[in-house]
């Protein structure tokens, strides 16, 4: 296999807003082996309380001791070399399955000496070239044992080789099934706590802002650049051309298009979301059970999202979790003990991290704290759920809130400005009996718009300010009254 290394560094301007540290979460550095460059592209928890780490330079390392209290004794062993930017890894029957740019590879250690001695190609039935950004992102096995691969567009723009811009389903036997077109530039994929697939897609062509999208077999994910492979994939007729830059109009025209579940507002919050993990720790990682946890490279932080289904469509709200990381989070794993392992690098994206690379462990300090837990939609408006009771007087004051709503253009231009801005009006406020939920009645909500709800004056009953004083809700559907 000929290896091409893309070491182009895309410089990005940094986010203007400075976000305070979330004191509820502790970040610990896991030291790298001396003299080695470990730019983490993928992570897996494997048997024996170990981590498998895939690097941007094509190596796989086994890490021991990452779950222990004393991280200075962590041991690294190089398991495999010679791959091209692995962005997916998991353990299967004692072997490691790695997704790299040109293929899905099974790594096997026959003589059990801690080093792979067989590299077996499970699947390579897609196009490959040395074009910039032609990454392949791999998932863990889904509910049926299938492995999913997302292929970034060539240069994040076009589909110059077979199936670039598609989601592929790989069976346990290695059969490749073209499953969904319309992927642009993913940064990772994972599931919610129920096993439904979601992936992050970055702002750019056909993506007005970055987002978290449900990955639905047989549907279109939004980017029109890879439709040329419909006949090859026996996928039926190509979708119709959009008539304007309004995504809601296109949803009416083409029923198989999938709207983003969580739009992550560009500049205001995130620019490059990455791998997704669900919080299935049952409270060991804090008060955000069943939410999605995902990385954000450009701002060097970890973010979270709440999901709900309305009229059969996924939507929900997003918030920051912590910015206390050393570099750009690319690979995440959340252990059952409540350790969030975060593999980081800024190469290829740029970012505001203090270091070019890092592997860190984030844990909740176990203490209660005041923050917005999530925002959910109601027939009348929105419910704001907090981790602790609110100050009733401040929460009942309409001046404590500010709302905005907008959308982004849908089209072949790179990203786009906020458009069709609206100002919904809060008409009534109620607080739940336990003081943890604020019910807002709102006039002027717009289906298909991202709604920002800011509450800078709302505090806890103990006068504590929340870590997040605003949240963003993607309103794909408005529930019936």
N, C-alpha and C positions, 0 to 999 in steps of 0.2 A: 504494500500500500504506500503510495506517495503521500507525504505529509506536507501540507501547506500551513504556515502559521501566519495568521493575520494579526499584526501587532499595531494596527492603526489605532490611534487614540483620538476619539471624537471629543473635542473640547466643548463643554456646555457651560453656560452661565449658571451661577448658583442661585438658589431661591433667595429672594430678598428678605423674607420674614425669618426672624430668629425665634425658634421655638424652645421653651424652657425644658429642662430635664424632667423626666417623670421619675420622681424619687421612689415610687413603688416598685420599680424594677431595677435589679442589680445586674450589671454587665461584667463578666469575667473573661479575661483573655486566655485562650488556650495556646501555649507557645508552639511555634513551628520548630521543626528540626533545624539545628544550626547550619547555616550556609545554604539552605534550600529555599527556592521560590515556590510557594504554595498559593496559587491564586485559585480559590475554590470555585468550581463550576457546578458541582453537584455533591449531595450528601445522602447517606443512607445509614439507618440504624441496622446493625447486623448482629448475629448471634454472639453470645459471650459479652454483652454490654460493650460493644465496640462500634466505631464509626468507620464507614468506607467513604473516602474523600476522593472525588475526581477533580483534577486540576485543569486550568486553562492550557497548560503545556502538555496535556495528553498523558498524564500519569494517574495512577490510582494508588492511594496509600490507605493502610489500615491503622486506625488510631485506638490505642488502649488507654484507659484511665480517664477518659473525658467525663465520666459520670461521678468521679471521686471528688471529695472535698478539696484535696490538695492537687491542683492542676499542674504544679511544677514537675510532677513525676510522669506526665503523659509520655507515652512511647509511640513513635511513628515507624512504620515498616512499609517500604515501597513494594507494592504488590504487582503492578503492571506498568508498562511504558508504551510509547509509540502510537498512541491514539490521537485523534484530532478533535480537540475541544469537547470533551464529554460533558453533556448537560442533562444527564439522567442516569440514575443508578439505583438498583435494588438487589436484594439477595433472594435467590430461588434455589431451594434444595442444596444449600451450602455453596452454590456458585454465585458469581456476581454477573448481573446483566447490565450492560452499559450502553447508553445511547450516545453516539458520537456523530459528527457531521455526515459521514458517508454510510453509516450502517448501525444496526443493533448488534452488539458483540457479547458473547458469553465468555466469561473468564473462569477458568477452572484450574485448581491447584491439585493435580493428581497425587503428588508425593507428599502433600501436606507439610511443605517446608516454609510456608508463608509467602511464596512467590508463585504467581500464575505461570503455568507451563503449557496451557492451551488457550488460544484465542480463536473462537469459533464464530463465524458469521451467521447469526440467526436470520437477519433480513437486511437486504440492501437494495430493495426494489424501488428506488427513487433516484432522481437526478442529482448530480453532484458536480460542483465546479469550485474554483478558488475565489469566487466572487465574494465581496465584502458582505458580512452579516448572514451568510447562508448557514445559520446554525440549525441544529435539530435538537428539540427539547423532548425528553422522555418522561413518562409517568411511571408510577408504581402500577402493578396489576390492578385492573378494575374489578367490579363485583363478579365478573365472569372469567377472570384470569387473563384478560387481554391487556396488552401493553399499548399505550398511545404515544404517538410521535407527532409533534408539531414542527412543520418546516417553514422557517422564515423565508419571506420573499427574497429574491436575488437583489442585493443592495437595499433591502426593505422596500422595494418599489415595484419590481416586475417579476415575472415567473419565466426565467430563461431556460430552466431545465425542469425535467419531469416532476410534477406535483409540488413544486415550491409554492407555498401559500395554502397548503392543504393540511388537514389533520388526517393522520393515517392510523388505522387500528391494526395491531400486530397480534395474531393469535399466539398461544403458547407454542405452537408448532412452527411459527415463523412465517405464516401466510400473511401477506399485506393486503388490507382492504382500504381503498380510498373512502374515507368516512364523511368528511365535511370540508368544503372549500371556504375561502374567505378569510383565512388567517393572514395577518400582516407581519407584525414583528413581536412575537410573544416573548415573555421574559420568564416563563415557567408555568407549570400546571399542577393541579392537585385536585382534591375533592372537598366537599363539605362534610359535616359529621355523619351524613347519611350515605356517603359514597358517590354522590353525583359529581360529575367532572366539571371543573371550572379552570379557566386559564387567564393569564394577564396578557393584554395586548397594548402595545405602546402607541402613543400619539404619533400621527403622521398621515400618510395617504389613506383616505377613507376612515380615518380615526381622528375626529376633531379633538379628542382628549383621550388620555390613557384610560383603561377600564379593566374590570374583571367580567368575563363573559362565561355563560354556561356553554359547555362544549356538547353539542347535540348532533348525534349521528343522523345523516340525511338532510341536514339543514345547512343554510349558508351563514357564515360567521360575519360577513359584512364587507370585507375588502374584495373589490371586483377584479383585481389584477390577475388572478389565477384561473379565471373561468375557461381559459383555452383548453383545459384538460378534461372538460365535461365528457366529451365523446370517448376519450381514452379510458375514463373511469366508468363508462356506461352509467352515467349519472343523470341521464335524461336531458331535457332542454336547458339551455343556458338561461339564467334569469334575465328579466327585462332590464333595459337601460333606465337608470334613474332619470326622472323628468326635471328635477330641481335638486337643491341641496338640503331639502328637508327630509330627515330620516323618517318622521312620522308619516309623511306622504308615501314614502317607499314601503313602509310596513303595510299600508293599505293596498298598494299595488302588488306586492310580492309577499305572500303569506309565509314563505319558508325562510325569511330573513330573521335572524336572532338578535334582539336588542341586548345591549350590555346590561348586566344586572346591577353593576356598581360602576358608575362613571366617577373617575378619580380626577377632580378638577385640576387642569393644568395650571402651573404657577401657584395657584392658591394652596395646593396640597402636594401633588406628586407629579413626577415627569417620567419615571421609568419603573413601574411596578414589576415584580419578579415572581419567585416561586410562592405558591399558596399552600398553607397547611391548616387543617381545622383544629380548633381547641377541643379535644376530646378528653381532657385531663380531669374533668369533673370538679373544677375549682382549684386545682393545684397550681394553675398558672394565673390565677386572679379571677375577677368576677365576670369574665367574658366567655362563658361556656358556649360552645357550638359556633362561635364566630370564626370567620376566616382571618388568619394571620398571614400577612404577605410583606415581602421586602420592597424597598424603594431605593434604587441605586443613586440617583442624582443628589437627593437630599441626605443620603446616608442615614436612613431611619427605618423603623419597622412600623407598619400600619395594620389596621384591622377593619373588618367589614361585617355588618349584620345583614342577613338575607331573609327574605320572606317571599312567598308566592301569592300573587293577587291575580285572579282570573287566569290562573295557569301560567303566569309569566313571573320569572324571577326579578326581584328588585330589592333595594335596601339602602343602607346608609354606611358611610365610611368615616373613619377618624384616625388620628395618630395614636400609636401605642408608646413608642420611645424613640428618641434620636441619639441615644447613648451607645452608638456603635462606631467602630474605628474606620470603616471603609464602606463601600457600596454593597449591601446585602444582595446576594444572588441566590444562594441555596439555603433553604431552611428545613429544619426538622424539629418537631415538638415531641419530646419523649413523654411517656406515661407518668414519669416522676415530676413533670413540670419544667424540664429544662428545654429552652429554645436554643438549639444550636444554629448559628448563623455563619455561613461561609461567605466571604466578602472579597471583592476586587473592584477596581475602578477602570481597569484596562478595557478599552473598546467602547466605553460609555462616558467616561469622565465622572466627576462627582465631587461632593464637598467633604468627603471623609478625610480624617487626619493622616491616614496611612494608605499605601497603595494596595494592601491586602491584609486580611485578618481572618481568624476563626475565633468566634466568641460564644460564650454561653450566657444566656439571659434567663433570670429567674425572678419570680415575684417574691418580695420580702415578707409576705405573709400578713401584712398589716392592712386593715381596711383603709380605703381612701375614697375621696369624692371625685366622681367623674361622670360624664354622660355615658350610660351603658349602651343604649342604642336609640334610634329614632324609628318608629313604625308609622305606617299610614293608617288612617281611619276614614270612614265615609265623610266625616266633617272636617278633617284636617290632619294633624300629626300628633302622636304621643311621644313625649320625651321621657325616656326611662333613665333614672339616675341610680348610682350605686348606693346612695344614702339619702335620707330625707332632706328636702330642700327647705330653705327659709321661705315660709309661706308668703310673707308680705312681698318679698322681692319676686318670687315666682308668679304672683298674681298681678304684678304690675306690667302692663303692656309695653312700657318704656324699657323693660329689661330685655326686649327681643328686637331683632331686625331680620327681615326676610328678603331674599332675592331669588329669582329664578331665571334661567337662561338655557339655551341649547348651543350646539356647535354645528358648523356646516358639515354635511355629508357629501363627500365628493373626492375627486382625484388630487386636490391640492393638499399640501403638507399641513396637517392640523387645521387650525383656523381660529378666528377670534370668537369670543362669546357673542352670541347673537340672539335676537328676539328677546331682549331682557324685559322682565316683568317684576312687579313688586307686589306679591301677595300680601293681604292685610289680615292680621289677627283680629278676630271679632269677639272672641270669648276665651276665657282661661279658667280651667278647673284643676285642682290638685287632688290626687287620690288620698284615701283615708290614711295610708301608711306614709304619705309624703314623698314617695319615690317616683311618682309618675305625674307629669304635667300634661294635661289634655289641652291642646290648642285647637280651637275652631278657626278655620282659615278660609277666606274668600280669595279667589283669583289664582288657584293652583292651575298649572298647565300640564296636561298629559304629554309625556315625552321630554319634559324639561328636567334639568337638575335643579333641585331646590336647596339653597343654603339657608340654614336656620342658625342664627347667632344669638347667644344668650350671655353676653359678657357680664351682666349684672346679677345673674342668678348664682347664689351661693348655697352651701349646705346650711342646715339648721345651726351648725357650729361656726358659721361664717367662713368656711373654707371655700376657696375658688376651685372650679374643676380644672383638670389638666387640659381638657378640650373645652373651649368656650364657644364652639360651633361644630356643626356637622353638616354633611351633604347627603341628600336623599335623591335617588334616581327614581323618578315617578313615571314608570312605563305604563302603569294602569292605576286608575282611581277606583276604589271599591264602591259598589253600589250602596246607596243608603238603605 
